[in-house]
Every structure is written in structure tokens, then in C-alpha cells.
């Protein structure tokens, strides 16, 4: 996609067979990096390695007509497990709106907020995790304030499943204080990095029920994605 001068690095790291892509989320509800990643994987590796994308219910409600044909599925463990069991690959954003609405000054940080469902899923299904990080995608709009306090006050977690109510500076609206306003993304350069797959020695229902083990696996995943996003490690300090 010339608009974002996109690069996808590490496609040769993707193993065959079922696997869970775990990535950072960017730009509020604009997920241009998702489509760039999926298109690059499909072009280089074919349909078998192209992921289904676990999608927030709000996104499916507002844009499901267009997102479902592109591979969007409900973000629940049963759906993901069924896809993995059939040999497919699944892409998940554990940070959800907390990561996508992180402040622009935190654009080089991965915010998963201690969530472990993705790790539990990988352990239960016995599949490797492929860490993925999009650098530069959080420059498509500027998040000035994540709105966590506003979301708590409005109790949006209960009725919208949203933990953030961000204040964005974007085109063409300028300042907006709503969680899901379509905007024209700034032409930021996006680089997507794929790391080597993570394999966990224990798997199955018993391992997935071991909270300390799942926490350990989740920590490994978070560190792997964060290392990919770290500008001092990637050399992409301008993103």
C-alpha cells in the first residue's frame, strides 16, 4: 500500500500449520496495519497462513457487513479454538482498546494490561504463538488522552465492552472525544515485524488451567512483541 509505504519483515518466520498471531493494536479503531499484514501474508504465503482476525463486537456491529468477508470473526475463545483445531491461523490483539487508545507518547509500548486469554488459548490448543508488531501505525492519528477514567465513569465496559474513551486528533475532524469515529489516516509509514514463533513445552487442558504457567507464557509473548516494537532494537527511531 503506497499510502503507508508499508513493509512487512519476517514472513519467512511463519511456520506451517495452525498458529496464533499475537500483535499490538494501533490507531483507535483504524486497523490499517491489520489489512497490510493480511495482504502481505496472503501474497507471500498463501491462504493457509492468512489469519482470521478476532474482532471486537463493536467493530462487527458497526462494520460487520464489510469486515466479515475480509476474515473478521467474533473475539471469543470458542471461535478461535475451532479455527485453530481446523488447522487455520488466527490473529488476536490482546490489548484491544487499551492498546489501540494508548497515548501517542506511548506509541512504542505494548499495552496488554496483564491479559492472558491469548496465552491460555495457545496453551490449550497446543499451537505456537507468532509475535507481530506494527511500528508507525499509531501515527495515523494522535491519541492525546486514553479516556480510561471517562470509560469507568460511563461504565462503558458493561454496555460497550470498552475500557477506553479516547481523545483523538485526526483528519478531517480535528479533536474528537468518541471511541469509534472513522477518520482519514495520516500517511504514516508502517513497518510490520514478525518474530520467531514461540513454542510452549506444556499444552492441553491441564496446562491451560495452571494460572501461573499461563501467566509465564503470557509474559513471554508480551516481551516478544515489545522487543519487536522497541525502536532501539529495530533501529526505526523515526516511527
C-alpha positions, 0 to 999 in steps of 0.5 A, a space after each residue: 500500500 503506497 499510502 503507508 509505504 508499508 513493509 512487512 519483515 519476517 514472513 519467512 518466520 511463519 511456520 506451517 500449520 495452525 498458529 496464533 498471531 499475537 500483535 499490538 493494536 494501533 490507531 483507535 479503531 483504524 486497523 490499517 496495519 491489520 489489512 497490510 499484514 493480511 495482504 502481505 501474508 496472503 501474497 507471500 504465503 498463501 491462504 493457509 497462513 492468512 489469519 482470521 482476525 478476532 474482532 471486537 463486537 463493536 467493530 462487527 456491529 458497526 462494520 460487520 457487513 464489510 469486515 466479515 468477508 475480509 476474515 473478521 470473526 467474533 473475539 471469543 475463545 470458542 471461535 478461535 479454538 475451532 479455527 485453530 483445531 481446523 488447522 487455520 491461523 488466527 490473529 488476536 490483539 490482546 490489548 484491544 482498546 487499551 492498546 489501540 487508545 494508548 497515548 501517542 507518547 506511548 506509541 512504542 509500548 505494548 499495552 496488554 494490561 496483564 491479559 492472558 486469554 491469548 496465552 491460555 488459548 495457545 496453551 490449550 490448543 497446543 499451537 505456537 504463538 507468532 509475535 507481530 508488531 506494527 511500528 508507525 501505525 499509531 501515527 495515523 492519528 494522535 491519541 492525546 488522552 486514553 479516556 480510561 477514567 471517562 470509560 469507568 465513569 460511563 461504565 462503558 465496559 458493561 454496555 460497550 465492552 470498552 475500557 477506553 474513551 479516547 481523545 483523538 486528533 485526526 483528519 478531517 475532524 480535528 479533536 474528537 472525544 468518541 471511541 469509534 469515529 472513522 477518520 482519514 489516516 495520516 500517511 504514516 509509514 508502517 513497518 510490520 515485524 514478525 518474530 520467531 514463533 514461540 513454542 510452549 513445552 506444556 499444552 492441553 487442558 491441564 496446562 491451560 488451567 495452571 494460572 501461573 504457567 499461563 501467566 509465564 507464557 503470557 509474559 513471554 509473548 508480551 516481551 516478544 512483541 515489545 522487543 519487536 516494537 522497541 525502536 532501539 532494537 529495530 533501529 526505526 527511531 523515526 516511527 
